[in-house]
Structures are given as structure tokens and as C-alpha cells.
Amino acid sequence: MNAIKVETTIDEAVARAIPALRPLLGRHVELIALDAASTPAPEHKLTVDELLASRIKLPPGVGPLSLEDMERAIAEGAADVR
């Protein structure tokens, strides 16, 4: 990752170029810029099950959930609301 660090005083020209810095007008600041490299594309698209499995952290002792388990729980929850 590339980084650039600059110390400067925010003047009118800088505030015009980067409006988010306007509240700092007249102040001496240290600016750090990092390159925002895009993340590499995954080798293959995730299935719904793979996506959910990678995001859900189950408590110890609880077995894995299938898509059918989740759909059933959603349907049961919706039935309770009525």
C-alpha cells in the first residue's frame, strides 16, 4: 500500500479543492493519503449458502444452518406476526 503524508495549512485554495477540509480553514494539519486499491475479484461467485456460512458466526454447540432452515425460520416468524 502506498501512502503520502503532507503537513500543510488549510487555505482557501485547499478548501476549494477539497470541500470536506473547509472546517479546518486556517489550521495547520497533517494529511495522509492512502491508495485505495480495489480488492481482487473472487475466483468464483459464492453461492447463497457459502455467503451466509461465511458471515454467520454460530454459538458453540449450534449446528450449521441450511438455506431451508433459514427460510423456515423466516416463514415461522412471519406467521407469528399476523
C-alpha positions, 0 to 999 in steps of 0.5 A: 500500500502506498501512502503520502503524508503532507503537513500543510495549512488549510487555505482557501485554495485547499478548501476549494479543492477539497470541500470536506477540509473547509472546517479546518480553514486556517489550521495547520494539519497533517494529511495522509493519503492512502491508495485505495486499491480495489480488492481482487475479484473472487475466483468464483461467485459464492453461492447463497449458502457459502455467503451466509456460512461465511458471515454467520458466526454460530454459538458453540454447540449450534449446528450449521444452518441450511438455506431451508432452515433459514427460510423456515425460520423466516416463514415461522416468524412471519406467521407469528406476526399476523 
